[in-house]
Amino acid sequence: MNREEFDHYCNSLKSTTNVIQWGNATVWKVGGKIFAICSHWGQGEDQKISFKCSDLSYSILCELPDIIPAPYLARAKWVQVTTADALSDEDVRAYIKTAYDIIIRKLTKATRKELDL
């Protein structure tokens, strides 16, 4: 999944917003809280997709090749996919949707109502 496909998918989820932060990362939020990030640092480096996941998914994914605990976010159960072939595009979409759902559940009832979620 390239950055354009990543952005298109995240944008298709209801009530999301996108900002460019940390120099060169596209950051996707719902209710002001981050659920997925796509970064591309430096010349020739692969893009990296990071997302929030459940405790179980975090444990499983961190055992796979080319998936690591996300820098600065691992304590909150985020992983970083470091190569394009570490997961299929379908799997990346499924994990991003799960991350989105996890974050929605953490929003207040008032925020969910305001966002019609």
Buried (B, 14 or more C-beta within 10 A) or exposed (E): BEBEEBBEBBEEBEBBEBEEEEEEBBBBBBBEEBBBBBBBEEEEEBBBBBBBBBEEBBEEBBEEEBBBBBEEBBEEBBBBBBEBEBBEEEEBBEBBBBBBBBBBEEBEEEBBEEBEB
